Amino acid sequence: MRPTSADVDAFLDAIPNTTRRADAKVLREMFGELTGEDAVLWGPTIVGFGTLHYRYESGREGMLPLAGFSPRTANLVVNLMNGFEERDHDLMAKLGSYKPA
């Protein structure tokens, strides 16, 4: 997965489900305010904010968005890439079902 130069607004405007489209636009604003980063389309479907460099013990490395979301057909997926174990899980539960990746 890599950042692209695709137009985030055009991607969000093309979401067929009106509720999911509206939710995605709210998330874009919230993530932008919270991270201080611009929205970038990573791959074809992930709206990401900031970058996180990772390196495995094997030496394999890469980059991911620090935070992001993907308005998929079945669910609106929110990704938080760093420090999941340290998050307030009672507060996270208020968002609905979630799972660490």
N, C-alpha and C positions, 0 to 999 in steps of 0.2 A: 504494500500500500504506500502510495506516495502522494504528496500534494500536487494538485493540478492547477492550471490557469483557468479552469472552467468558471463560469459565472454562477456564483452561489444564489443570487436572486432568481436567475432563470431556472435553476434547479428547483428551488422552493416553489416558485410559481407554477411549475409543471406537476406538482403533487396532485393527483386526481381527487383524493378525498379532501373535502373542504375543511373538515374538522382537523385532520392531521396536518394539512397545509397551515392552518391558523396556529396550531400548537407549535409547529416547527418554526414559524416566524417569531413567536414569543420566545422560544428557546434560543434562537439566534441572538435576539436582543439581550436576554439574560446572560448568556454565556459571554457575549462581548463585553458587557458591563463588568461581570465578575472577574474575567481573566485579563481585561484590558487589551485583548488581542483581536485582530480582524478575523472574520470567518474565511476559511479556505476549504475548498472541496478536495477531500482526500479520496483518491479512487473515484469511482462513479457515484457513490451514495453516502459518504460520511462527511458531514460538515464539522470541521475541526478548528480548534483554537489553540494557538501556541504549539510548541513541539517538545517532545520528550525523547532524548537519545537513550537507547538501551544497549547493553552489551552483556551477552551470556558468558559464562565461564569458558565455553567452547571457543570464544572469540567472535562468534556471530554477533553482528550489531546492526542497528537500524534506527529509524525514527518513527514515532507515532504522534498523533495529536495529543496534547496534554489533557484535553477534554473535548468532547464532541457528542454528536448525536446522528442518528440515521433514521429517517422517517420511512420505515419499511411498511409493507402492505399489512402485515398482521399486528405489528407493534411499533411504537416509537421507542427506539433503543437509545439510551443515554450511556455514554462511555466516560468514566473517570479513571485515568490511567495510573495514578500514582497514590500510594498510601491508603489503599482501600481498607486494610486491616485497622487503621487508626480512625476511621470514620465512626460517627455516632450511629450505631446500627438501629437504635430505637427511632432516631430521627429519620434514617433511611427507610425504615419500615412504613413510615407515614406516606411515602411516595408510592407505595404499592409493592408488588412482588419484585424482587431483584436477586441477582446472584453474582458472586465474584467470578471473574473469568479465570 
